[in-house]
Amino acid sequence: MQPEHFASLPALITSQKPSEAHLCFCPAHVHRQVAKFHESFPGSTAWAVKANPHPVVLRAIIEAGIREFDVASRQEIDLVRAALPAAVLHFNNPVKAPEDIAHALAAGVRSFALDCQEELEKIAALAAGAGVPARNILLNVRFKDAAARGTDNYNFHEKFGATPDEASHLLHRTKGLGFRAGLTFHPGSQNRNPAAYEEMMRLAHAIAGRALGPDMAGLDLLNVGGGFPCHYPGGGEQPLTHYFDSVRRGAALFPCPVSCEPGRALVADSISLLARINLRRSGDNRLYINDGIYGSFMELPFVDFHPPARAYPHHHHPPGHTGANPPRRGLVHRQSRVVHPIRVVQRSPPKCLSCSNPPLPFLVSPCPAWPGRALPARPSHLPAHRPRLAGRKALQARMFRSLPARLRSSHARRV
């Protein structure tokens, strides 16, 4: 669907009285976040397209001035090429199908990531077959260090990354084959530890020193990945400037350029979900809405953060309204910031009602919420000392227990 434009969220509610869940997009938030990186990050900034590949979001990213992109599939390559033919693309998925590498080379991609000898040999063979000289291709060796993690959201170290010794060997081998060579790492999504970047950069310095000599001659790039956090209620995330300062201290160790590839940090604040409350039973704090864990809430059971929410009456009243209480059937606006103006970029189809109740943090207090008033960040019946992860792990445990016994035992054997 083509995006529809509205001056504000109340304008959307008043004019459309939406019965379906809507995703609302504010380009100004994207522009502001990109400006922060361009002004303060000590290097170049590419955007991780997988964070939100919607064409309207991509257009806003391009309008904000991003010209480099981290792509993870041939679909993302084609999407960016169609929107910005001159874009610089980095195929930084460490494990790629041969067909996707060939497609990328044909599309002009000349930057790839790898974390093992097999991937190096695969890229080298396909580049030679395509007639692309090794000297025209940048290969970034991805390494890992579990001790330097700053968050436990999406532990990429379990899937990707060479050990420091393996990375040093791969870097030396990459240069030996005539490729341009760099190093890259990912400190973990929604990283809450700015110091992790400097720690990983110091490890990169040691890896490059062993592979290329003390002066690191021949190291063409250090990519510090993404992981820059967004701010969620009670999350304890530090300002982006703390992360940039950490990278700046680490960058002083290197003679080569430094880059990053944020995803969530550039776009999360720009998207809000507007869902309708279909039911709230008398004496029950739960809200039954027209979206759920098979839709816009699918990430929340697996992470230890959640966005804030606001409640609006079905017919929006202006701030300061002193009339009757809003009706029980209203709308919940899950957001990170106030959205103004907005574009509706997608309507979500109905979800399976048997599994569509959101995770615990979206329970609300019995009192009705007025327009613009933040709902509780923590359900009132949970003790204040309850650890942050308890709700997530409890939900995962309930989901596990809901599996048939045959599947539970099969999963236990695999673990």
Secondary structure, 3 states (H helix, E strand, C coil): CCCEEECCHHHHHHHHCCCCEEEEECHHHHHHHHHHHHHHCCCEEEEEHHHCCCHHHHHHHHHCCCCEEEECCHHHHHHHHHHCCCCEEEECCCCCCHHHHHHHHHCCCCEEEECCHHHHHHHHHHHHHCCCCHHHCEEEEEECCHHHCCCCCCCHHHCCCECHHHHHHHHHHHHHCCCEEEEECCCCCCCCCCHHHHHHHHHHHHHHHHHHCCCCCCEEEEECCCCCCCCCCCCCCCCHHHHHHHHHHHHCCCCCCEEECCCHHHHHHHEEEEEEEEECCCCCCCCEECCCCCCCCCCHHHCCCCCCEEEEECCCCCCCCCCCCCCCCEEEEECCCCCCCEEEEEEECCCCHHHCCCCHHHCCCCCCCCCCCECCCCCCCCCCCCCCCHHHHHHHHHHHHCCCHHHHHHHHHHC
